[in-house]
Amino acid sequence: MVASLGFPGITTFHTEPYPAISPLRPELSQAGRTVLITGASSGIGFAIARGFIRASAARVIITGRNEGTINEAVSSLTSEAKAVGSPTVITGLVYDVASLSDTEKLWASFKNDGIYIDVLVLNAASIGAMKPLLEASVESVWQAMETNVRSHLDFTRRFYNQGEDKKKYLVNVSTSAIHNFFTEGGVVPTYSLSKNAGTLLIQQIAKDADPAKLQVVSFNPGGILTTAAKNAGYTEESLAWDDENLPGQWAVWGASDEAKFLHGRFVNAWWDVDELKSADIVGRLEADKHLLRVGVVGIQALP
């Protein structure tokens, strides 16, 4: 699933985990950190939780809307942590990220319990109707906007305003549908619209944030056969799917200082991070504030 999503300077593509993003690398250690992952009872979010467990995070908190699924995920992740000798404590909480009252209670509980979130992974998402926008109901489109846009603003504001003077890391799980409007986005226009808006929101937040205090990175996790994909009608045979542990481990790398140069940018999990860190690409990013950002193709502001 990488052929059409290249980038000049990137010649190595990955569909499964590789050494540079291994959570076992000392440079990527999450020891002492508390990580909050939304929508993590299965699929990509679950794999991201697994990655942070292997990186020895002190605590991983996952959220979801179904109590049974969350409990199963916590049990499975706790067993994995024990099996790999990780000290990570896994907590599962049942909350709807699109509910402002739910998120108010969630963050109030963190404050009351003295829990400080060091890393926020925005993974929860709504696919929306798989039909043209004018054929979908206004309510269904707006529900996706509440999940994919408003919840990002809500969570990020609460995350940023925790108060302690510690560096925070925000990893936004985006999608290629934010720019491939006529392929992936054409199949799921509500998802494409709302995820584009959500990624732009995060980009605008990053523009005004000091990466030494709040580091922000958005990435496309690749083609993963998630429960949502299955519910949309996809099967094992539909596509050449990627390993869910690719984004699972990439998110850990994205929450490290090695990814600081990507602050406010959007990249693909397929791209080799060592090549991304090359002097050529870093130089281009420094010279072009529009590169790897949401915008209008062909139009750039004058210097």
ZIZIWO-V550286 format. One line per field, one symbol per residue. ss: DSSP state (~ for helix, > for strand, _ for the rest). phi: phi as a letter, one per 30 degrees, with the letter a starting at -180 (. if undefined). A space follows every 10 residues. Layout:
ss=???
phi=???
//
This chain:
ss=__________ __>_____~~ ~____~~~__ >__>>>>___ __~~~~~~~~ ~~~~__>_>> >>>>__~~~~ ~~~~~~~~~~ ~~~~____>> >>>>_____~ ~~~~~~~~~~ ~~______>> >>________ _______~~~ ~~~~~~~~~~ ~~~~~~~~~~ _______>>> >>>>_~~~__ ___~~~~_~~ ~~~~~~~~~~ ~~~~~~~___ ___>>>>>>> ______~~~~ ~_________ ___~~~~~~~ ~~~~__~~~~ ~~___>>>__ >_~~~~__~~ ~~~~~~~___ __________ ___
phi=.cecbdaejc ccbbcbebed cddddedcec eiccccbdhc daidddddee dddddiedbb ccbaccdddd dddddddddd dddcidddcc bcbcbcddcd dddddedddd ddciccddbc cdceacdidc aeedcddedd dddddddcbd dddedddddd cdjddbdcbc ccdcadddbd dccedddbdd deeddddddd edddddeccd ddcbcbbcbd djccdddddd ddjdbeddbd dcdddddedd ddddcbddce dceicbbcdd dddddddded dedddddbdc dhbdacdjbb dde
//
